Amino acid sequence: MASRAGPRAAGTDGSDYRHRERVAPHYQMRWLTYVHVGLWLLLLAQMCVGHLKLLPHDRVAMPYQWQYPYLLSILPSLLGLLSFPRNNISYLVLAMISAGLFSVAPLIYGAMEMFPMAQQLYRHGKAYRFIFGFSAVSVMYLVVVVAAQVHGWQLYYSKKLLDSWFTSTQEKKKK
């Protein structure tokens, strides 16, 4: 390569640096983990307010059944964060497996659980549960859609990170 003042290396046009300017997958996963924690805290707050009766039930509805197992979805995110400091492959694999069990599965169940209520709201315009004046089923479907995207991207970046860590581990073993 050339210095600042010297000539450019033969055969390069100076655009060969772009591949190094991408954000590393573990930083993208960390950002997604923070978004997931925010969603998790909102659901936890709704559950606490509903069960402790801090607000009337016409303001904040009782939680749906899928929200209880979804509270365990914080575990995969914590395992993912624990895997970063030392590129720990086993923590990352555990995070990916538990994300399917504790994050994705409750979201699928939640979409199925709330479907009859969403159908009733769509067909007849009747909603019986509310969250601050909005239909609870609409709000929770929005949460399900956002959470499904977050967990999908988390799994995608976990796989990319796992592949890169596994490749670097294999290269070290060859040497």
Sequence and secondary structure as in RCSB ss.txt:
>XXXX:A:sequence
MASRAGPRAAGTDGSDYRHRERVAPHYQMRWLTYVHVGLWLLLLAQMCVGHLKLLPHDRVAMPYQWQYPYLLSIL
PSLLGLLSFPRNNISYLVLAMISAGLFSVAPLIYGAMEMFPMAQQLYRHGKAYRFIFGFSAVSVMYLVVVVAAQV
HGWQLYYSKKLLDSWFTSTQEKKKK
>XXXX:A:secstr
   SSS   TT  S TTGGGGS  HHHHHHHHHHHHHHHHHHHHHHHHHHHHTSS TTTB    TTHHHHGGGHH
HHHHHHHHTTTT HHHHHHHHHHHIIIIIHHHHHHHHHHHHHHHHHHHH     EETTEEHHHHHHHHHHHHHHH
HHHHHHHHHHHHHHHHHHHHHHHH 
